């Protein structure tokens, strides 16, 4: 065993320490703690250690509320006090930007409840995956889950839950599942093939306009369609596709993304099912959505019915290659974890669009993209930590950029 004193929390949630001049990463540690550790993995540039004894604990350390903690592969910061968690996530975000040469203004945290917030789960054989193994944990309750999810877990014994990989979504914000307004949860197998549905022929949406031919071939099922109500607006999506898990923080984040934007025309790049676009139509006369996923665009058309918009089924890079004109007063961009495609970054850098709102689920790629925009003459005005996933080290962020 070795004795160390931990330094800061790094991206990924582990604490870093030094031992004989070599970096050691320690899960479930907190900065400033004196620990006895055991080295469990040796690498050329660093080692990975596990805590054997806590000799001097941080004042921020608490007993985790979840009985599955330390086993479940989900949460990794539940041993830290709520307010301290947010401070550490802010520090990780700030540190990541600064390592890319970006000077960060004071970071504002957009947050909600620390527990009972998560509406969306991926279940494997009816449970959650154990950290670092293929074992399945047969959970009966999740401390970070919304109460509707926990009710489903309580009502459905582990032995009787669906096998394989499946998606579960349930929230107080659910308006309907399919056409059933009484049903508050949806569960679907990832592998299950479902027939294509033309939303124009469904009873509830009989007046919806015909989906354009470029969207043909999408695999949409009414049974897998969830509609949530956010700030008085209804947003539909496929439970098997991506949608945010924290409804309270999503509602607050949408307001923050839209706050202060102005003009006639806005581009929503990587638009998904049109979540931001639906609210941008209240501000701008014309909203243009760019999204390569056909299924997501089908839902965007459904969600923006009657709104002045254009949806384009191309990748961001392909759209930028075809679009040399800038007719936009603002851009809202929410790329995947890999960040903006190079062609999209180049297009933005040359666009002179006065307002950019950049949302990201990965601080490393967000910092990279921010650095490139700043070098092109944009000013970083504000940075927000969008605290979608308390008790974890997962970080999402929002940046305001402007150009005069």
DACOR-V452370 format. One record per residue. N is the residue number from 1. RES is the residue in one small letter. PHI is phi as a letter, one per 40 degrees, with the letter a starting at -180 (none if undefined). PSI is psi in whole degrees, -180 to 180 (999 if undefined). OMEGA is omega in degrees with one decimal (999 if undefined). Layout:
BEGIN
N&RES&PHI&PSI&OMEGA ; N&RES&PHI&PSI&OMEGA
END
This chain:
BEGIN
1&x&none&152&178.8 ; 2&x&b&153&177.0 ; 3&x&b&129&-178.0 ; 4&x&b&163&169.5 ; 5&x&b&123&-173.7 ; 6&x&c&149&176.1 ; 7&x&b&-129&-173.7 ; 8&x&c&163&171.0 ; 9&x&c&135&-178.3 ; 10&x&b&169&176.2 ; 11&x&d&123&-174.7 ; 12&x&h&-15&172.0 ; 13&x&g&-9&178.2 ; 14&x&c&150&172.4 ; 15&x&c&149&178.1 ; 16&x&b&146&175.5 ; 17&x&a&169&178.4 ; 18&x&b&137&174.3 ; 19&x&a&115&-177.9 ; 20&x&f&39&176.7 ; 21&x&g&0&-177.8 ; 22&x&b&142&177.8 ; 23&x&c&136&174.6 ; 24&x&b&132&177.0 ; 25&x&b&131&-173.4 ; 26&x&b&111&175.2 ; 27&x&c&151&174.6 ; 28&x&g&19&174.1 ; 29&x&c&168&179.2 ; 30&x&b&144&-179.9 ; 31&x&d&139&175.6 ; 32&x&g&6&-179.7 ; 33&x&c&146&172.5 ; 34&x&c&120&-170.8 ; 35&x&b&148&162.6 ; 36&x&c&126&-175.4 ; 37&x&b&161&174.0 ; 38&x&b&130&178.0 ; 39&x&c&125&-178.4 ; 40&x&b&-18&177.2 ; 41&x&a&134&176.1 ; 42&x&b&130&174.5 ; 43&x&b&167&-176.7 ; 44&x&c&-44&-173.8 ; 45&x&b&-13&-177.7 ; 46&x&a&166&173.3 ; 47&x&b&156&174.0 ; 48&x&b&133&-176.4 ; 49&x&b&160&172.6 ; 50&x&b&151&-179.1 ; 51&x&c&130&173.6 ; 52&x&b&-47&177.2 ; 53&x&a&142&173.2 ; 54&x&c&107&-176.9 ; 55&x&c&-41&176.6 ; 56&x&b&108&-175.4 ; 57&x&c&151&173.2 ; 58&x&c&149&174.9 ; 59&x&c&-15&-179.5 ; 60&x&c&-1&-177.8 ; 61&x&c&136&176.5 ; 62&x&b&164&175.0 ; 63&x&c&125&180.0 ; 64&x&d&139&-177.6 ; 65&x&c&-18&-173.1 ; 66&x&c&132&178.5 ; 67&x&c&-16&-179.2 ; 68&x&c&-4&-179.4 ; 69&x&d&150&-173.4 ; 70&x&g&-16&175.1 ; 71&x&b&-47&-177.7 ; 72&x&c&144&179.6 ; 73&x&c&10&-177.6 ; 74&x&c&-85&-174.8 ; 75&x&c&144&175.0 ; 76&x&a&13&177.0 ; 77&x&b&17&-177.2 ; 78&x&c&-12&177.2 ; 79&x&c&6&-177.5 ; 80&x&b&140&178.1 ; 81&x&d&150&-173.6 ; 82&x&d&-53&-177.6 ; 83&x&c&-38&179.9 ; 84&x&c&-38&177.0 ; 85&x&d&-47&-177.5 ; 86&x&c&-39&177.9 ; 87&x&c&-44&-179.6 ; 88&x&c&-40&178.4 ; 89&x&c&-37&173.9 ; 90&x&c&-43&-178.8 ; 91&x&c&-40&177.5 ; 92&x&c&-46&179.4 ; 93&x&c&-48&-179.7 ; 94&x&c&-44&-179.3 ; 95&x&c&-40&-178.9 ; 96&x&c&-43&178.0 ; 97&x&c&-44&-175.9 ; 98&x&c&-32&176.8 ; 99&x&c&-19&175.5 ; 100&x&c&14&176.6 ; 101&x&g&18&-177.7 ; 102&x&b&120&175.2 ; 103&x&c&124&-170.8 ; 104&x&b&128&171.4 ; 105&x&c&173&179.5 ; 106&x&d&129&-176.6 ; 107&x&c&127&175.6 ; 108&x&c&136&-179.0 ; 109&x&b&126&172.8 ; 110&x&b&113&-172.8 ; 111&x&a&170&175.7 ; 112&x&b&-142&-179.9 ; 113&x&c&148&179.0 ; 114&x&c&-24&-179.3 ; 115&x&b&160&175.6 ; 116&x&g&31&-173.9 ; 117&x&b&-22&-167.7 ; 118&x&c&123&-177.1 ; 119&x&c&-18&-171.3 ; 120&x&b&132&179.0 ; 121&x&b&148&165.8 ; 122&x&b&119&179.2 ; 123&x&b&140&174.6 ; 124&x&b&115&-176.9 ; 125&x&f&40&174.3 ; 126&x&g&-2&-178.9 ; 127&x&b&-164&178.2 ; 128&x&b&150&-177.7 ; 129&x&c&137&176.4 ; 130&x&c&145&-178.0 ; 131&x&c&127&174.5 ; 132&x&g&18&179.2 ; 133&x&a&176&176.7 ; 134&x&c&6&180.0 ; 135&x&c&149&179.4 ; 136&x&b&131&177.3 ; 137&x&c&118&-177.2 ; 138&x&c&72&-174.0 ; 139&x&c&147&172.9 ; 140&x&b&-13&177.9 ; 141&x&a&143&174.3 ; 142&x&b&125&-174.5 ; 143&x&c&-26&-179.2 ; 144&x&c&-2&-177.8 ; 145&x&c&148&170.0 ; 146&x&c&155&-174.2 ; 147&x&c&-30&178.1 ; 148&x&c&-38&177.4 ; 149&x&c&-46&179.5 ; 150&x&c&-31&175.8 ; 151&x&c&-40&177.5 ; 152&x&c&-43&179.0 ; 153&x&c&-36&179.1 ; 154&x&c&-39&-176.2 ; 155&x&c&-20&-175.9 ; 156&x&b&108&-178.9 ; 157&x&c&154&-177.5 ; 158&x&d&-41&-177.4 ; 159&x&c&-27&-175.4 ; 160&x&b&4&179.6 ; 161&x&c&158&-179.8 ; 162&x&d&143&177.2 ; 163&x&c&165&-178.2 ; 164&x&g&-165&179.8 ; 165&x&c&128&178.5 ; 166&x&a&163&-175.5 ; 167&x&b&133&179.0 ; 168&x&b&132&175.7 ; 169&x&b&128&176.9 ; 170&x&a&135&-175.5 ; 171&x&a&158&171.8 ; 172&x&c&-21&-179.4 ; 173&x&c&-8&-179.2 ; 174&x&c&125&176.2 ; 175&x&c&-41&179.0 ; 176&x&a&159&167.9 ; 177&x&b&116&-169.2 ; 178&x&g&-128&177.7 ; 179&x&b&8&-174.5 ; 180&x&c&105&-179.9 ; 181&x&c&-11&177.8 ; 182&x&c&-23&-177.1 ; 183&x&c&127&-173.7 ; 184&x&b&7&175.9 ; 185&x&a&153&175.6 ; 186&x&b&140&176.4 ; 187&x&b&134&-175.6 ; 188&x&a&142&175.2 ; 189&x&c&138&179.0 ; 190&x&c&-37&-174.1 ; 191&x&c&-15&-172.5 ; 192&x&c&128&176.6 ; 193&x&c&132&-177.9 ; 194&x&b&151&-176.4 ; 195&x&c&152&177.0 ; 196&x&c&139&178.8 ; 197&x&b&131&173.0 ; 198&x&c&109&-176.5 ; 199&x&c&-20&-179.1 ; 200&x&c&-18&-177.2 ; 201&x&b&0&178.1 ; 202&x&c&150&-175.5 ; 203&x&d&-43&-174.4 ; 204&x&c&-29&-174.1 ; 205&x&b&44&-172.5 ; 206&x&c&-20&-177.8 ; 207&x&c&3&-178.0 ; 208&x&c&145&-178.7 ; 209&x&c&158&-178.4 ; 210&x&c&137&176.1 ; 211&x&c&137&-176.9 ; 212&x&c&155&-173.8 ; 213&x&d&-28&-177.4 ; 214&x&c&-13&178.8 ; 215&x&c&1&-177.4 ; 216&x&c&148&-178.9 ; 217&x&g&-6&177.4 ; 218&x&c&148&-176.6 ; 219&x&b&91&-176.2 ; 220&x&b&137&178.1 ; 221&x&b&135&176.4 ; 222&x&d&-37&-177.6 ; 223&x&c&-28&-178.5 ; 224&x&c&4&-177.1 ; 225&x&c&122&177.0 ; 226&x&b&137&174.1 ; 227&x&b&124&177.2 ; 228&x&b&158&178.0 ; 229&x&b&115&-178.3 ; 230&x&b&120&179.2 ; 231&x&f&41&176.2 ; 232&x&g&1&-179.9 ; 233&x&b&143&-178.9 ; 234&x&c&130&-178.2 ; 235&x&b&125&-179.6 ; 236&x&b&148&179.5 ; 237&x&a&167&177.0 ; 238&x&c&130&-178.2 ; 239&x&c&-24&179.4 ; 240&x&c&-17&178.0 ; 241&x&c&-174&-177.8 ; 242&x&c&135&166.2 ; 243&x&a&148&-176.0 ; 244&x&d&151&-176.1 ; 245&x&c&-21&-174.1 ; 246&x&b&99&-173.1 ; 247&x&c&-36&-179.0 ; 248&x&c&-46&-179.9 ; 249&x&c&-33&175.7 ; 250&x&d&-47&179.9 ; 251&x&d&-45&179.7 ; 252&x&c&-36&-178.1 ; 253&x&c&-40&177.7 ; 254&x&d&-44&178.8 ; 255&x&c&-40&-178.5 ; 256&x&c&-37&177.5 ; 257&x&c&-41&-174.7 ; 258&x&c&-20&-173.2 ; 259&x&d&124&174.5 ; 260&x&g&-6&177.3 ; 261&x&c&148&-179.7 ; 262&x&a&161&178.7 ; 263&x&h&-172&-178.1 ; 264&x&c&-33&-170.9 ; 265&x&b&137&-179.1 ; 266&x&b&145&175.3 ; 267&x&b&127&174.3 ; 268&x&b&98&-175.7 ; 269&x&c&136&-171.3 ; 270&x&f&58&-165.6 ; 271&x&c&-16&-178.7 ; 272&x&f&-136&-179.2 ; 273&x&c&13&173.9 ; 274&x&g&23&-176.7 ; 275&x&d&-52&178.9 ; 276&x&c&-40&-176.4 ; 277&x&d&-39&-178.4 ; 278&x&d&-38&-179.7 ; 279&x&c&-29&177.4 ; 280&x&c&-26&178.5 ; 281&x&c&-17&175.6 ; 282&x&c&-16&-175.4 ; 283&x&b&-41&-172.3 ; 284&x&b&151&177.9 ; 285&x&c&-30&-176.5 ; 286&x&b&131&176.7 ; 287&x&b&128&176.4 ; 288&x&b&123&179.7 ; 289&x&b&134&172.7 ; 290&x&b&122&-177.2 ; 291&x&a&130&-176.3 ; 292&x&c&-20&-176.1 ; 293&x&c&118&-174.8 ; 294&x&c&-43&-178.2 ; 295&x&c&-43&179.5 ; 296&x&c&-39&-178.8 ; 297&x&c&-31&174.3 ; 298&x&d&-45&178.5 ; 299&x&c&-36&176.5 ; 300&x&d&-42&177.2 ; 301&x&c&-41&178.5 ; 302&x&c&-44&-176.1 ; 303&x&c&-29&-176.8 ; 304&x&b&18&179.1 ; 305&x&d&127&178.5 ; 306&x&g&-5&179.5 ; 307&x&c&149&-179.7 ; 308&x&c&103&-175.9 ; 309&x&a&165&171.6 ; 310&x&b&129&178.0 ; 311&x&b&135&-173.8 ; 312&x&b&121&-176.0 ; 313&x&c&69&178.1 ; 314&x&b&160&170.1 ; 315&x&c&158&178.1 ; 316&x&d&-42&-178.9 ; 317&x&c&-45&-178.7 ; 318&x&c&-41&179.2 ; 319&x&c&-42&-179.5 ; 320&x&c&-36&177.5 ; 321&x&c&-32&-176.8 ; 322&x&c&-12&-173.4 ; 323&x&b&104&-179.6 ; 324&x&c&-10&-177.1 ; 325&x&c&148&175.3 ; 326&x&b&107&178.7 ; 327&x&b&23&-171.7 ; 328&x&b&144&174.9 ; 329&x&c&-16&-179.2 ; 330&x&a&158&175.1 ; 331&x&b&133&167.1 ; 332&x&b&125&-174.4 ; 333&x&b&129&-176.0 ; 334&x&b&78&-173.6 ; 335&x&c&170&173.9 ; 336&x&c&-178&-175.7 ; 337&x&d&-31&-179.5 ; 338&x&c&-8&177.9 ; 339&x&g&-172&-179.1 ; 340&x&c&139&171.2 ; 341&x&c&149&-177.2 ; 342&x&d&-42&-179.9 ; 343&x&c&-34&178.5 ; 344&x&c&-44&177.1 ; 345&x&d&-46&-179.1 ; 346&x&c&-42&-179.7 ; 347&x&c&-45&179.1 ; 348&x&c&-43&-178.6 ; 349&x&c&-32&-179.0 ; 350&x&c&1&-170.2 ; 351&x&c&-30&-173.4 ; 352&x&g&21&174.4 ; 353&x&c&128&-170.3 ; 354&x&c&-24&-176.2 ; 355&x&b&125&174.2 ; 356&x&b&128&172.5 ; 357&x&b&112&-173.9 ; 358&x&b&120&178.8 ; 359&x&b&141&-177.1 ; 360&x&a&148&174.7 ; 361&x&b&11&178.5 ; 362&x&a&113&-176.1 ; 363&x&c&-29&-178.5 ; 364&x&c&-49&179.6 ; 365&x&c&-30&176.3 ; 366&x&c&-43&178.9 ; 367&x&c&-42&177.2 ; 368&x&d&-49&-178.6 ; 369&x&c&-38&178.4 ; 370&x&c&-43&179.8 ; 371&x&d&-42&-179.0 ; 372&x&c&-41&177.9 ; 373&x&c&-40&-179.6 ; 374&x&c&-41&177.9 ; 375&x&c&-26&179.0 ; 376&x&c&2&175.2 ; 377&x&h&3&177.9 ; 378&x&c&151&177.4 ; 379&x&b&132&175.0 ; 380&x&c&108&-174.2 ; 381&x&c&-43&-175.5 ; 382&x&a&151&173.9 ; 383&x&b&136&179.4 ; 384&x&b&137&166.0 ; 385&x&c&116&176.9 ; 386&x&c&99&-168.7 ; 387&x&c&69&-177.0 ; 388&x&c&-28&-169.4 ; 389&x&b&69&174.7 ; 390&x&d&154&-176.9 ; 391&x&g&6&174.2 ; 392&x&b&169&176.8 ; 393&x&c&6&-179.9 ; 394&x&c&134&-174.8 ; 395&x&b&128&168.9 ; 396&x&b&152&-172.8 ; 397&x&a&161&178.2 ; 398&x&b&133&178.0 ; 399&x&b&136&172.7 ; 400&x&c&126&174.2 ; 401&x&b&145&177.0 ; 402&x&b&155&177.2 ; 403&x&a&124&-177.3 ; 404&x&c&999&999
END
